[in-house]
């Protein structure tokens, strides 16, 4: 018989979320949706990491069914994006 593993919300928020479909770092969990009648987690909200120091950008809702593995430091999910995020604008310097 295996022991049931438990984690607090704060522990889950410290884990980085990786998409296995395109091997992209999505960010960290910022919120979750829970079914109050049965106490089941329905989805996580992840804020995309677009900045170096602080997470900025869009939020992604990841249904519980799309979570493939919760490890010690990482949460693996499998979600398909319709299109990759647009590249940052190129800056041109004239001098």
MMTF fields as JSON, N, C-alpha, C and O atoms, coordinates in Angstrom:
{
  "mmtfVersion": "1.0.0",
  "mmtfProducer": "UNKNOWN",
  "numBonds": 379,
  "numAtoms": 380,
  "numGroups": 95,
  "numChains": 1,
  "numModels": 1,
  "chainsPerModel": [1],
  "groupsPerChain": [95],
  "chainIdList": ["A"],
  "bondAtomList": [4, 2, 8, 6, 12, 10, 16, 14, 20, 18, 24, 22, 28, 26, 32, 30, 36, 34, 40, 38, 44, 42, 48, 46, 52, 50, 56, 54, 60, 58, 64, 62, 68, 66, 72, 70, 76, 74, 80, 78, 84, 82, 88, 86, 92, 90, 96, 94, 100, 98, 104, 102, 108, 106, 112, 110, 116, 114, 120, 118, 124, 122, 128, 126, 132, 130, 136, 134, 140, 138, 144, 142, 148, 146, 152, 150, 156, 154, 160, 158, 164, 162, 168, 166, 172, 170, 176, 174, 180, 178, 184, 182, 188, 186, 192, 190, 196, 194, 200, 198, 204, 202, 208, 206, 212, 210, 216, 214, 220, 218, 224, 222, 228, 226, 232, 230, 236, 234, 240, 238, 244, 242, 248, 246, 252, 250, 256, 254, 260, 258, 264, 262, 268, 266, 272, 270, 276, 274, 280, 278, 284, 282, 288, 286, 292, 290, 296, 294, 300, 298, 304, 302, 308, 306, 312, 310, 316, 314, 320, 318, 324, 322, 328, 326, 332, 330, 336, 334, 340, 338, 344, 342, 348, 346, 352, 350, 356, 354, 360, 358, 364, 362, 368, 366, 372, 370, 376, 374],
  "bondOrderList": [1, 1, 1, 1, 1, 1, 1, 1, 1, 1, 1, 1, 1, 1, 1, 1, 1, 1, 1, 1, 1, 1, 1, 1, 1, 1, 1, 1, 1, 1, 1, 1, 1, 1, 1, 1, 1, 1, 1, 1, 1, 1, 1, 1, 1, 1, 1, 1, 1, 1, 1, 1, 1, 1, 1, 1, 1, 1, 1, 1, 1, 1, 1, 1, 1, 1, 1, 1, 1, 1, 1, 1, 1, 1, 1, 1, 1, 1, 1, 1, 1, 1, 1, 1, 1, 1, 1, 1, 1, 1, 1, 1, 1, 1],
  "groupList": [{"groupName": "UNK", "atomNameList": ["N", "CA", "C", "O"], "elementList": ["N", "C", "C", "O"], "formalChargeList": [0, 0, 0, 0], "bondAtomList": [1, 0, 2, 1, 3, 2], "bondOrderList": [1, 1, 2], "singleLetterCode": "X", "chemCompType": "L-PEPTIDE LINKING"}],
  "groupTypeList": [0, 0, 0, 0, 0, 0, 0, 0, 0, 0, 0, 0, 0, 0, 0, 0, 0, 0, 0, 0, 0, 0, 0, 0, 0, 0, 0, 0, 0, 0, 0, 0, 0, 0, 0, 0, 0, 0, 0, 0, 0, 0, 0, 0, 0, 0, 0, 0, 0, 0, 0, 0, 0, 0, 0, 0, 0, 0, 0, 0, 0, 0, 0, 0, 0, 0, 0, 0, 0, 0, 0, 0, 0, 0, 0, 0, 0, 0, 0, 0, 0, 0, 0, 0, 0, 0, 0, 0, 0, 0, 0, 0, 0, 0, 0],
  "groupIdList": [1, 2, 3, 4, 5, 6, 7, 8, 9, 10, 11, 12, 13, 14, 15, 16, 17, 18, 19, 20, 21, 22, 23, 24, 25, 26, 27, 28, 29, 30, 31, 32, 33, 34, 35, 36, 37, 38, 39, 40, 41, 42, 43, 44, 45, 46, 47, 48, 49, 50, 51, 52, 53, 54, 55, 56, 57, 58, 59, 60, 61, 62, 63, 64, 65, 66, 67, 68, 69, 70, 71, 72, 73, 74, 75, 76, 77, 78, 79, 80, 81, 82, 83, 84, 85, 86, 87, 88, 89, 90, 91, 92, 93, 94, 95],
  "secStructList": [7, 7, 7, 7, 7, 7, 7, 7, 2, 2, 2, 2, 2, 6, 1, 3, 3, 3, 3, 6, 6, 6, 6, 3, 3, 3, 3, 3, 3, 3, 3, 3, 3, 3, 3, 6, 6, 6, 6, 3, 3, 3, 3, 3, 3, 3, 3, 3, 7, 7, 1, 1, 1, 1, 7, 7, 1, 7, 3, 3, 3, 3, 3, 4, 4, 4, 3, 3, 3, 3, 7, 1, 1, 3, 3, 3, 3, 7, 7, 7, 7, 1, 1, 7, 7, 7, 7, 7, 7, 7, 7, 7, 7, 7, 7],
  "xCoordList": [0.838, 0.0, 0.896, 1.831, 0.614, 1.426, 0.829, -0.38, 1.705, 1.263, 0.695, 1.197, -0.335, -0.957, -0.082, 0.244, 0.299, 1.113, 0.193, -0.843, 0.582, -0.201, 0.682, 1.895, 0.067, 0.796, -0.146, -1.345, 0.409, -0.38, -0.388, 0.395, -1.281, -1.345, -0.032, 0.438, 0.554, 1.832, 2.94, 3.783, 2.946, 3.951, 3.75, 4.727, 2.492, 2.218, 2.627, 3.123, 2.419, 2.775, 4.281, 4.72, 5.07, 6.53, 7.075, 8.262, 6.238, 6.676, 6.484, 5.462, 7.472, 7.382, 6.529, 6.623, 5.703, 4.813, 5.432, 5.748, 5.603, 6.21, 5.189, 4.535, 5.058, 4.17, 4.955, 5.944, 4.529, 5.246, 4.959, 5.688, 3.905, 3.574, 4.621, 4.949, 5.15, 6.15, 7.383, 8.211, 7.514, 8.664, 8.884, 10.02, 7.793, 7.872, 7.592, 6.72, 8.341, 8.091, 6.874, 6.867, 5.849, 4.633, 4.623, 4.037, 5.236, 5.253, 4.942, 5.305, 4.26, 3.943, 2.446, 1.795, 1.912, 0.5, 0.192, 0.896, -0.859, -1.263, -2.625, -2.943, -3.423, -4.755, -5.252, -4.686, -6.301, -6.909, -8.409, -8.911, -9.113, -10.571, -10.919, -10.455, -11.747, -12.099, -13.614, -14.363, -14.062, -15.478, -15.769, -15.308, -16.528, -16.775, -17.674, -17.653, -18.461, -19.346, -18.587, -18.89, -17.601, -16.863, -15.402, -14.688, -14.945, -13.585, -12.516, -11.369, -12.884, -11.963, -11.398, -12.117, -10.111, -9.501, -9.95, -9.799, -10.5, -10.96, -9.896, -9.711, -9.195, -8.187, -7.23, -7.51, -6.094, -5.106, -5.015, -5.213, -4.718, -4.429, -2.932, -2.377, -2.285, -0.844, -0.614, -1.163, 0.205, 0.582, 1.843, 2.86, 1.761, 2.886, 4.084, 3.937, 5.261, 6.502, 7.001, 7.434, 6.941, 7.485, 8.593, 9.341, 8.719, 9.772, 10.861, 10.673, 11.994, 13.115, 12.95, 13.166, 12.571, 12.485, 11.091, 10.959, 10.069, 8.712, 7.831, 7.946, 6.953, 6.039, 5.053, 4.355, 5.006, 4.075, 3.416, 3.909, 2.323, 1.729, 0.362, -0.3, -0.039, -1.382, -1.479, -0.481, -2.714, -2.975, -3.525, -4.287, -3.14, -3.588, -4.347, -3.868, -5.528, -6.298, -5.98, -6.177, -5.493, -5.114, -6.04, -5.984, -6.895, -7.784, -6.979, -5.89, -7.525, -6.853, -6.515, -5.487, -7.37, -7.142, -5.876, -5.338, -5.391, -4.207, -2.911, -1.831, -2.993, -1.783, -1.33, -2.078, -0.088, 0.403, 1.25, 1.263, 1.967, 2.838, 3.123, 3.403, 3.05, 3.46, 4.681, 4.587, 5.822, 7.074, 7.461, 6.657, 8.699, 9.183, 9.33, 9.051, 9.766, 10.017, 9.226, 9.128, 8.659, 8.04, 6.671, 6.44, 5.768, 4.469, 4.431, 4.554, 4.263, 4.181, 2.721, 1.878, 2.438, 1.085, 1.18, 2.257, 0.072, 0.037, -1.122, -2.276, -0.792, -1.797, -1.299, -0.108, -2.21, -1.872, -2.288, -3.426, -1.375, -1.675, -2.002, -1.386, -2.965, -3.314, -2.164, -1.907, -1.484, -0.352, 0.664, 0.289, 1.948, 2.951, 2.838, 2.315, 3.315, 3.235, 4.07, 5.089, 3.639, 4.387, 5.757, 5.915, 6.748, 8.08, 8.08, 7.229, 9.009, 9.065, 9.428, 10.119, 8.97, 9.275, 10.769, 11.441, 11.265, 12.691, 12.895, 12.123, 13.935, 14.261, 15.368, 16.36, 15.17, 16.182, 16.767, 16.055, 18.055, 18.763, 19.42, 20.126, 19.169, 19.792, 20.815, 20.538, 21.966, 22.959, 23.982, 24.87],
  "yCoordList": [-1.165, 0.0, 1.245, 1.338, 2.19, 3.393, 4.476, 4.532, 5.326, 6.418, 7.549, 7.83, 8.176, 9.293, 10.523, 10.907, 11.139, 12.348, 13.55, 13.603, 14.508, 15.715, 16.927, 16.872, 18.024, 19.272, 20.427, 20.358, 21.479, 22.674, 23.533, 23.309, 24.514, 25.425, 26.192, 26.407, 26.601, 27.317, 26.451, 26.952, 25.173, 24.264, 24.108, 24.053, 24.036, 23.933, 25.209, 25.151, 26.365, 27.644, 27.799, 28.583, 27.069, 27.153, 26.265, 26.344, 25.423, 24.516, 25.176, 25.814, 25.015, 25.566, 24.657, 23.433, 25.252, 24.495, 24.433, 25.465, 23.211, 22.964, 22.262, 21.309, 22.748, 22.114, 21.048, 21.366, 19.791, 18.71, 18.678, 18.031, 19.37, 19.377, 20.141, 19.747, 21.236, 22.019, 22.33, 23.149, 21.684, 21.845, 23.304, 23.762, 24.016, 25.441, 25.65, 25.001, 26.564, 26.965, 27.876, 28.908, 27.508, 28.306, 29.309, 30.382, 29.001, 29.912, 29.175, 28.012, 29.878, 29.329, 29.464, 30.362, 28.583, 28.61, 29.869, 30.195, 30.567, 31.765, 31.594, 32.322, 30.638, 30.444, 29.051, 28.402, 28.597, 27.328, 27.388, 28.175, 26.552, 26.465, 25.111, 24.065, 25.148, 23.941, 23.758, 24.718, 22.518, 22.174, 22.035, 21.09, 22.968, 22.983, 21.854, 21.507, 21.272, 20.19, 18.9, 18.186, 18.593, 17.337, 17.559, 16.592, 18.826, 19.116, 18.75, 18.494, 18.725, 18.321, 19.545, 20.517, 19.499, 20.581, 20.443, 19.383, 21.517, 21.507, 22.018, 21.455, 23.083, 23.657, 24.542, 24.961, 24.809, 25.745, 26.923, 26.775, 28.088, 29.252, 29.506, 29.595, 29.623, 29.855, 31.19, 31.459, 32.024, 33.292, 33.053, 32.598, 33.371, 33.139, 33.994, 35.158, 33.403, 34.124, 34.756, 34.055, 36.076, 36.766, 37.714, 38.18, 38.007, 38.897, 38.097, 36.925, 38.735, 38.038, 37.976, 36.928, 39.086, 39.123, 38.835, 38.22, 39.262, 39.081, 38.45, 38.773, 37.552, 36.978, 38.037, 38.668, 38.22, 39.152, 38.414, 37.378, 38.938, 38.35, 37.765, 38.082, 36.918, 36.334, 35.231, 34.653, 34.962, 33.832, 32.683, 32.896, 31.477, 30.27, 29.427, 29.199, 28.963, 28.052, 26.623, 26.27, 25.819, 24.444, 23.495, 23.421, 22.763, 21.796, 20.686, 20.329, 20.156, 19.1, 17.9, 17.251, 17.607, 16.46, 16.63, 15.637, 17.851, 18.102, 18.034, 18.17, 17.83, 17.685, 16.239, 15.317, 16.047, 14.686, 14.182, 12.984, 15.101, 14.658, 15.844, 16.946, 15.609, 16.612, 16.051, 15.085, 16.668, 16.214, 17.051, 17.832, 16.885, 17.619, 19.115, 19.938, 19.468, 20.868, 21.351, 22.558, 20.435, 20.779, 20.121, 19.027, 20.817, 20.25, 20.157, 21.172, 18.954, 18.751, 18.754, 18.083, 19.529, 19.582, 19.313, 19.42, 18.971, 18.736, 19.547, 19.119, 20.717, 21.56, 21.977, 22.221, 22.057, 22.457, 23.907, 24.282, 24.702, 26.092, 26.177, 25.489, 27.014, 27.196, 27.826, 27.476, 28.743, 29.412, 29.748, 30.023, 29.729, 30.112, 31.6, 32.358, 32.028, 33.448, 34.256, 33.775, 35.482, 36.277, 36.649, 36.839, 36.756, 37.135, 38.589, 39.366, 38.969, 40.361, 41.262, 40.827, 42.511, 43.401, 43.689, 43.798, 43.809, 44.122, 45.623, 46.432, 45.96, 47.372, 47.734, 47.02, 48.828, 49.282, 50.579, 51.509, 50.604, 51.766, 52.457, 51.835, 53.734, 54.522, 55.441, 56.092, 55.485, 56.327, 56.861, 57.587],
  "zCoordList": [0.0, 0.0, 0.0, 0.796, -0.883, -0.963, -0.073, 0.147, 0.428, 1.289, 0.428, -0.661, 0.924, 0.228, 0.399, 1.522, -0.712, -0.649, -0.571, -1.235, 0.245, 0.419, 0.189, 0.395, -0.241, -0.436, -0.128, -0.399, 0.436, 0.684, -0.577, -1.5, -0.602, -1.74, -1.889, -3.006, -0.776, -0.825, -1.42, -2.165, -1.102, -1.67, -3.175, -3.923, -3.632, -5.068, -5.797, -6.921, -5.159, -5.795, -5.98, -6.821, -5.212, -5.324, -6.437, -6.754, -7.036, -8.099, -9.463, -9.716, -10.331, -11.679, -12.558, -12.465, -13.407, -14.282, -15.677, -16.268, -16.201, -17.506, -18.393, -17.97, -19.638, -20.61, -21.367, -22.028, -21.281, -21.962, -23.46, -24.211, -23.907, -25.339, -26.146, -27.265, -25.582, -26.31, -25.464, -25.861, -24.301, -23.402, -23.002, -22.881, -22.802, -22.472, -20.992, -20.415, -20.384, -19.006, -18.996, -19.668, -18.244, -18.214, -17.076, -17.216, -15.984, -14.845, -13.557, -13.378, -12.662, -11.353, -11.086, -11.619, -10.272, -9.937, -9.134, -8.178, -9.53, -8.802, -8.12, -7.179, -8.589, -8.021, -8.398, -9.278, -7.735, -8.114, -7.91, -7.107, -8.643, -8.574, -7.946, -8.4, -6.891, -6.148, -6.167, -5.989, -6.383, -6.258, -4.763, -4.123, -4.216, -2.771, -2.3, -1.119, -3.191, -2.776, -2.515, -1.559, -3.357, -3.168, -2.765, -2.497, -2.717, -2.284, -3.298, -2.932, -4.562, -5.627, -6.337, -6.571, -6.679, -7.454, -8.906, -9.513, -9.454, -10.845, -11.804, -12.883, -11.42, -12.305, -11.518, -10.395, -12.145, -11.622, -12.567, -13.773, -12.026, -12.844, -12.743, -11.648, -13.907, -13.965, -14.647, -15.715, -14.019, -14.636, -15.447, -14.924, -16.744, -17.644, -17.248, -16.875, -17.333, -17.055, -18.341, -19.256, -18.414, -19.58, -19.179, -20.038, -17.908, -17.436, -16.747, -16.421, -16.527, -15.895, -14.387, -13.78, -13.783, -12.326, -11.78, -10.722, -12.473, -11.962, -13.028, -14.21, -12.607, -13.59, -14.086, -13.292, -15.376, -15.999, -17.146, -17.592, -17.615, -18.794, -18.537, -17.548, -19.434, -19.404, -18.372, -17.943, -17.99, -17.108, -17.937, -18.88, -17.586, -18.276, -17.269, -16.159, -17.65, -16.817, -17.268, -18.431, -16.345, -16.66, -15.915, -14.687, -16.637, -15.977, -15.297, -15.746, -14.223, -13.462, -14.358, -14.16, -15.336, -16.215, -17.058, -17.548, -17.239, -18.061, -17.263, -17.838, -15.963, -15.148, -15.259, -14.933, -15.724, -15.927, -14.761, -14.479, -14.07, -12.972, -12.065, -12.535, -10.767, -9.788, -9.076, -8.319, -9.329, -8.743, -7.542, -7.032, -7.092, -5.931, -6.208, -5.336, -7.423, -7.772, -8.973, -9.198, -9.749, -11.031, -11.149, -10.635, -11.841, -12.198, -13.718, -14.403, -14.248, -15.686, -16.116, -15.519, -17.171, -17.731, -19.223, -19.81, -19.828, -21.27, -21.845, -21.812, -22.369, -23.002, -24.369, -24.563, -25.305, -26.668, -26.872, -26.591, -27.353, -27.676, -29.156, -29.971, -29.508, -30.913, -31.678, -32.83, -31.044, -31.682, -30.602, -29.462, -30.951, -29.958, -29.651, -30.468, -28.493, -28.175, -29.167, -29.663, -29.455, -30.424, -29.878, -28.672, -30.756, -30.291, -29.836, -30.268, -28.978, -28.549, -29.724, -30.645, -29.7, -30.821, -30.873, -29.847, -32.1, -32.285, -32.136, -32.65, -31.433, -31.248, -32.228, -32.375, -32.871, -33.808, -33.283, -32.904, -33.277, -32.791, -33.986, -34.779, -34.086, -35.142, -34.497, -33.49, -35.074, -34.432, -35.321, -34.875]
}
